[in-house]
Amino acid sequence: MRVELDCPWTPVPGGLRLLAPDGRSFRLRGVRASYDGHVDVPADIANRLHESGMVTMPTGLRVAVVSDDGVSQDIVRGLEARRIEVTTWMRGRQPGRFHDLRCVSGASCPVVHVVVICPRTLLGGRDIAEQCHRAGVPSVIAWGRHRWGVLGPINDHHPGCQHCADMALAARDPDWVTVARTTTGDSHDPAVTAWLVNQIEATAGALRDGLDVYSVKSVHVRTNAGERSLVVPAQPGCRCWPPQEASCNTLMRSAA
């Protein structure tokens, strides 16, 4: 089993010497550490080292992060610090450029549990969310600026998607689209980054484990005043409905 050393260590003849958090040192025989501190040990040894606080067990989570001009750097660093395998794809501002989903689900990361889309504007990233939906890959849009973060809803096989959320918010307040179109993100403060990373990790874990916890879709918003969740009703006629359940409501289809 491959684990990452999470303690001071030094090579010694025939193995490694590890320093535990309680001050004791242990000799690990017959192993060598890679340049980044990973070792291969039997599963029972890995569990004992983990219980002693000397190694970090792999999470097994795989996340692809798609961002506009590198706005997701804080999120990527936060996910990697949780030992989550991250594949990144930074988009440029070239007009008319075709964005291929294979860039985030290719040979370097053949199977991801969720694609995290980090647009620069609050209304960005919808093209990638649509590609993910057509490809059957779960996705979520994560957006943040100083003291404010937004995540969700999860775009998966359940009705209720980002497009549904946009229509519901626009129906609640017609000026929402105008404000959101001109609202851009920036570097997150540590609190916003930690909140987004926690939400993404929980989402990826639930999708990996097949937990049906996102059949009711929500947009999560975090501000200094606290966290709120807004339930997203699935809009009739939206493409996220399964074919046999899709509505024939022409008015709603034209609005989409």
Contacts in CASP RR format, 6 or more apart in sequence:
PFRMAT RR
TARGET T0000
AUTHOR 0000-0000-0000
METHOD contacts of the structure
MODEL  1
MRVELDCPWTPVPGGLRLLAPDGRSFRLRGVRASYDGHVDVPADIANRLH
ESGMVTMPTGLRVAVVSDDGVSQDIVRGLEARRIEVTTWMRGRQPGRFHD
LRCVSGASCPVVHVVVICPRTLLGGRDIAEQCHRAGVPSVIAWGRHRWGV
LGPINDHHPGCQHCADMALAARDPDWVTVARTTTGDSHDPAVTAWLVNQI
EATAGALRDGLDVYSVKSVHVRTNAGERSLVVPAQPGCRCWPPQEASCNT
LMRSAA
1 40 0 8 1.000
1 41 0 8 1.000
1 42 0 8 1.000
1 43 0 8 1.000
1 46 0 8 1.000
2 38 0 8 1.000
2 39 0 8 1.000
2 40 0 8 1.000
2 58 0 8 1.000
3 38 0 8 1.000
3 39 0 8 1.000
3 41 0 8 1.000
3 46 0 8 1.000
3 49 0 8 1.000
3 50 0 8 1.000
3 55 0 8 1.000
3 56 0 8 1.000
3 57 0 8 1.000
3 58 0 8 1.000
4 36 0 8 1.000
4 37 0 8 1.000
4 38 0 8 1.000
4 55 0 8 1.000
4 56 0 8 1.000
4 58 0 8 1.000
4 83 0 8 1.000
5 18 0 8 1.000
5 33 0 8 1.000
5 37 0 8 1.000
5 38 0 8 1.000
5 39 0 8 1.000
5 54 0 8 1.000
5 55 0 8 1.000
6 53 0 8 1.000
6 54 0 8 1.000
6 55 0 8 1.000
6 56 0 8 1.000
7 18 0 8 1.000
7 19 0 8 1.000
7 20 0 8 1.000
7 21 0 8 1.000
7 53 0 8 1.000
7 54 0 8 1.000
7 55 0 8 1.000
8 18 0 8 1.000
8 19 0 8 1.000
9 16 0 8 1.000
9 17 0 8 1.000
9 18 0 8 1.000
9 19 0 8 1.000
9 33 0 8 1.000
9 37 0 8 1.000
10 16 0 8 1.000
10 17 0 8 1.000
11 17 0 8 1.000
11 32 0 8 1.000
11 33 0 8 1.000
12 27 0 8 1.000
14 29 0 8 1.000
14 30 0 8 1.000
15 27 0 8 1.000
15 28 0 8 1.000
15 29 0 8 1.000
15 30 0 8 1.000
15 31 0 8 1.000
15 32 0 8 1.000
16 27 0 8 1.000
16 28 0 8 1.000
16 31 0 8 1.000
16 32 0 8 1.000
16 33 0 8 1.000
16 39 0 8 1.000
17 25 0 8 1.000
17 26 0 8 1.000
17 27 0 8 1.000
17 28 0 8 1.000
18 25 0 8 1.000
18 26 0 8 1.000
18 27 0 8 1.000
18 28 0 8 1.000
18 49 0 8 1.000
18 54 0 8 1.000
19 25 0 8 1.000
20 26 0 8 1.000
20 52 0 8 1.000
20 53 0 8 1.000
20 54 0 8 1.000
21 52 0 8 1.000
21 53 0 8 1.000
21 54 0 8 1.000
22 52 0 8 1.000
26 52 0 8 1.000
26 54 0 8 1.000
28 39 0 8 1.000
28 41 0 8 1.000
28 45 0 8 1.000
31 39 0 8 1.000
31 40 0 8 1.000
31 41 0 8 1.000
32 39 0 8 1.000
33 39 0 8 1.000
39 55 0 8 1.000
41 49 0 8 1.000
46 55 0 8 1.000
46 57 0 8 1.000
49 55 0 8 1.000
50 56 0 8 1.000
50 57 0 8 1.000
56 83 0 8 1.000
57 83 0 8 1.000
58 83 0 8 1.000
59 82 0 8 1.000
59 83 0 8 1.000
59 84 0 8 1.000
59 201 0 8 1.000
60 84 0 8 1.000
60 85 0 8 1.000
60 208 0 8 1.000
61 84 0 8 1.000
61 85 0 8 1.000
61 113 0 8 1.000
61 201 0 8 1.000
61 204 0 8 1.000
61 205 0 8 1.000
61 208 0 8 1.000
62 84 0 8 1.000
62 85 0 8 1.000
62 86 0 8 1.000
62 87 0 8 1.000
62 109 0 8 1.000
62 111 0 8 1.000
62 112 0 8 1.000
62 113 0 8 1.000
62 204 0 8 1.000
63 79 0 8 1.000
63 84 0 8 1.000
63 85 0 8 1.000
63 86 0 8 1.000
63 87 0 8 1.000
63 112 0 8 1.000
63 113 0 8 1.000
63 114 0 8 1.000
63 115 0 8 1.000
63 116 0 8 1.000
63 200 0 8 1.000
63 204 0 8 1.000
64 86 0 8 1.000
64 87 0 8 1.000
64 88 0 8 1.000
64 89 0 8 1.000
64 104 0 8 1.000
64 105 0 8 1.000
64 109 0 8 1.000
64 112 0 8 1.000
64 114 0 8 1.000
64 115 0 8 1.000
64 116 0 8 1.000
65 72 0 8 1.000
65 75 0 8 1.000
65 76 0 8 1.000
65 79 0 8 1.000
65 86 0 8 1.000
65 87 0 8 1.000
65 88 0 8 1.000
65 89 0 8 1.000
65 115 0 8 1.000
65 116 0 8 1.000
65 118 0 8 1.000
66 72 0 8 1.000
66 88 0 8 1.000
66 89 0 8 1.000
66 90 0 8 1.000
66 91 0 8 1.000
66 104 0 8 1.000
66 115 0 8 1.000
66 116 0 8 1.000
66 117 0 8 1.000
66 118 0 8 1.000
66 125 0 8 1.000
66 128 0 8 1.000
67 73 0 8 1.000
67 88 0 8 1.000
67 89 0 8 1.000
67 90 0 8 1.000
67 91 0 8 1.000
67 117 0 8 1.000
67 118 0 8 1.000
67 119 0 8 1.000
68 90 0 8 1.000
68 91 0 8 1.000
68 92 0 8 1.000
68 93 0 8 1.000
68 118 0 8 1.000
68 119 0 8 1.000
68 120 0 8 1.000
68 124 0 8 1.000
68 125 0 8 1.000
69 90 0 8 1.000
69 91 0 8 1.000
69 92 0 8 1.000
69 93 0 8 1.000
69 120 0 8 1.000
70 90 0 8 1.000
70 118 0 8 1.000
71 118 0 8 1.000
71 119 0 8 1.000
71 120 0 8 1.000
71 185 0 8 1.000
71 186 0 8 1.000
72 88 0 8 1.000
72 90 0 8 1.000
72 116 0 8 1.000
72 118 0 8 1.000
72 142 0 8 1.000
74 187 0 8 1.000
74 188 0 8 1.000
74 193 0 8 1.000
75 116 0 8 1.000
75 118 0 8 1.000
75 142 0 8 1.000
75 188 0 8 1.000
75 193 0 8 1.000
75 196 0 8 1.000
75 197 0 8 1.000
75 200 0 8 1.000
76 86 0 8 1.000
76 88 0 8 1.000
78 193 0 8 1.000
78 197 0 8 1.000
79 86 0 8 1.000
79 197 0 8 1.000
79 200 0 8 1.000
79 201 0 8 1.000
80 86 0 8 1.000
82 197 0 8 1.000
82 201 0 8 1.000
84 201 0 8 1.000
84 204 0 8 1.000
85 109 0 8 1.000
87 104 0 8 1.000
87 108 0 8 1.000
87 109 0 8 1.000
87 112 0 8 1.000
89 103 0 8 1.000
89 104 0 8 1.000
91 97 0 8 1.000
91 99 0 8 1.000
99 127 0 8 1.000
99 128 0 8 1.000
99 131 0 8 1.000
101 128 0 8 1.000
101 131 0 8 1.000
101 132 0 8 1.000
101 135 0 8 1.000
101 137 0 8 1.000
104 112 0 8 1.000
104 115 0 8 1.000
105 111 0 8 1.000
105 112 0 8 1.000
105 115 0 8 1.000
105 135 0 8 1.000
105 137 0 8 1.000
112 137 0 8 1.000
113 138 0 8 1.000
113 204 0 8 1.000
113 205 0 8 1.000
113 207 0 8 1.000
113 208 0 8 1.000
114 137 0 8 1.000
114 138 0 8 1.000
114 139 0 8 1.000
114 140 0 8 1.000
114 154 0 8 1.000
114 200 0 8 1.000
114 203 0 8 1.000
114 204 0 8 1.000
114 207 0 8 1.000
115 128 0 8 1.000
115 132 0 8 1.000
115 137 0 8 1.000
115 138 0 8 1.000
115 139 0 8 1.000
115 140 0 8 1.000
116 139 0 8 1.000
116 140 0 8 1.000
116 141 0 8 1.000
116 142 0 8 1.000
116 200 0 8 1.000
117 125 0 8 1.000
117 128 0 8 1.000
117 129 0 8 1.000
117 132 0 8 1.000
117 139 0 8 1.000
117 140 0 8 1.000
117 141 0 8 1.000
117 142 0 8 1.000
118 141 0 8 1.000
118 142 0 8 1.000
118 143 0 8 1.000
119 125 0 8 1.000
119 141 0 8 1.000
119 143 0 8 1.000
120 184 0 8 1.000
120 185 0 8 1.000
121 180 0 8 1.000
121 181 0 8 1.000
121 182 0 8 1.000
121 183 0 8 1.000
121 184 0 8 1.000
121 185 0 8 1.000
122 143 0 8 1.000
122 150 0 8 1.000
122 180 0 8 1.000
122 181 0 8 1.000
122 183 0 8 1.000
122 184 0 8 1.000
122 185 0 8 1.000
123 166 0 8 1.000
123 177 0 8 1.000
123 180 0 8 1.000
123 181 0 8 1.000
124 141 0 8 1.000
125 141 0 8 1.000
126 162 0 8 1.000
126 163 0 8 1.000
126 166 0 8 1.000
128 139 0 8 1.000
129 139 0 8 1.000
129 141 0 8 1.000
129 155 0 8 1.000
129 161 0 8 1.000
129 162 0 8 1.000
129 163 0 8 1.000
130 163 0 8 1.000
132 138 0 8 1.000
132 139 0 8 1.000
132 155 0 8 1.000
133 139 0 8 1.000
133 155 0 8 1.000
133 161 0 8 1.000
133 239 0 8 1.000
133 240 0 8 1.000
136 156 0 8 1.000
136 157 0 8 1.000
138 154 0 8 1.000
138 155 0 8 1.000
138 156 0 8 1.000
138 207 0 8 1.000
139 154 0 8 1.000
139 155 0 8 1.000
140 151 0 8 1.000
140 152 0 8 1.000
140 153 0 8 1.000
140 154 0 8 1.000
140 155 0 8 1.000
140 200 0 8 1.000
140 203 0 8 1.000
141 150 0 8 1.000
141 151 0 8 1.000
141 152 0 8 1.000
141 162 0 8 1.000
142 149 0 8 1.000
142 150 0 8 1.000
142 151 0 8 1.000
142 152 0 8 1.000
142 196 0 8 1.000
142 199 0 8 1.000
142 200 0 8 1.000
143 149 0 8 1.000
143 150 0 8 1.000
143 151 0 8 1.000
143 185 0 8 1.000
144 150 0 8 1.000
144 185 0 8 1.000
144 186 0 8 1.000
144 188 0 8 1.000
144 192 0 8 1.000
144 196 0 8 1.000
145 183 0 8 1.000
145 184 0 8 1.000
145 185 0 8 1.000
145 186 0 8 1.000
145 188 0 8 1.000
145 192 0 8 1.000
146 186 0 8 1.000
146 187 0 8 1.000
146 188 0 8 1.000
146 189 0 8 1.000
146 192 0 8 1.000
147 189 0 8 1.000
147 191 0 8 1.000
147 192 0 8 1.000
147 223 0 8 1.000
147 224 0 8 1.000
148 192 0 8 1.000
148 221 0 8 1.000
148 222 0 8 1.000
148 223 0 8 1.000
149 188 0 8 1.000
149 192 0 8 1.000
149 195 0 8 1.000
149 196 0 8 1.000
149 221 0 8 1.000
149 222 0 8 1.000
149 223 0 8 1.000
150 219 0 8 1.000
150 220 0 8 1.000
150 221 0 8 1.000
150 222 0 8 1.000
151 196 0 8 1.000
151 199 0 8 1.000
151 200 0 8 1.000
151 219 0 8 1.000
151 220 0 8 1.000
152 162 0 8 1.000
152 165 0 8 1.000
152 217 0 8 1.000
152 218 0 8 1.000
152 219 0 8 1.000
152 220 0 8 1.000
153 160 0 8 1.000
153 161 0 8 1.000
153 162 0 8 1.000
153 164 0 8 1.000
153 165 0 8 1.000
153 214 0 8 1.000
153 217 0 8 1.000
153 218 0 8 1.000
153 219 0 8 1.000
153 232 0 8 1.000
154 203 0 8 1.000
154 207 0 8 1.000
154 214 0 8 1.000
154 217 0 8 1.000
155 161 0 8 1.000
155 162 0 8 1.000
155 240 0 8 1.000
156 207 0 8 1.000
156 214 0 8 1.000
157 242 0 8 1.000
158 214 0 8 1.000
158 215 0 8 1.000
158 217 0 8 1.000
158 240 0 8 1.000
159 234 0 8 1.000
159 238 0 8 1.000
159 240 0 8 1.000
159 241 0 8 1.000
159 242 0 8 1.000
159 245 0 8 1.000
160 217 0 8 1.000
160 232 0 8 1.000
160 233 0 8 1.000
160 234 0 8 1.000
160 235 0 8 1.000
160 238 0 8 1.000
160 240 0 8 1.000
161 217 0 8 1.000
161 234 0 8 1.000
161 238 0 8 1.000
161 239 0 8 1.000
161 240 0 8 1.000
163 235 0 8 1.000
163 238 0 8 1.000
163 239 0 8 1.000
163 240 0 8 1.000
163 256 0 8 1.000
164 217 0 8 1.000
164 232 0 8 1.000
164 233 0 8 1.000
164 234 0 8 1.000
164 235 0 8 1.000
164 238 0 8 1.000
164 240 0 8 1.000
165 217 0 8 1.000
165 219 0 8 1.000
165 230 0 8 1.000
165 232 0 8 1.000
166 177 0 8 1.000
167 235 0 8 1.000
167 238 0 8 1.000
167 255 0 8 1.000
167 256 0 8 1.000
168 232 0 8 1.000
168 233 0 8 1.000
168 235 0 8 1.000
169 176 0 8 1.000
169 180 0 8 1.000
169 219 0 8 1.000
169 230 0 8 1.000
170 176 0 8 1.000
170 177 0 8 1.000
188 196 0 8 1.000
192 222 0 8 1.000
195 222 0 8 1.000
195 227 0 8 1.000
196 222 0 8 1.000
199 220 0 8 1.000
203 214 0 8 1.000
205 211 0 8 1.000
206 213 0 8 1.000
206 214 0 8 1.000
207 214 0 8 1.000
216 231 0 8 1.000
217 231 0 8 1.000
217 232 0 8 1.000
217 234 0 8 1.000
218 229 0 8 1.000
218 230 0 8 1.000
218 231 0 8 1.000
218 232 0 8 1.000
219 229 0 8 1.000
219 230 0 8 1.000
219 232 0 8 1.000
220 227 0 8 1.000
220 228 0 8 1.000
220 229 0 8 1.000
221 227 0 8 1.000
221 228 0 8 1.000
221 229 0 8 1.000
221 230 0 8 1.000
234 240 0 8 1.000
234 241 0 8 1.000
235 252 0 8 1.000
235 256 0 8 1.000
236 247 0 8 1.000
236 249 0 8 1.000
236 252 0 8 1.000
237 246 0 8 1.000
237 247 0 8 1.000
237 248 0 8 1.000
237 249 0 8 1.000
237 252 0 8 1.000
237 253 0 8 1.000
237 256 0 8 1.000
238 252 0 8 1.000
238 256 0 8 1.000
239 256 0 8 1.000
241 247 0 8 1.000
END
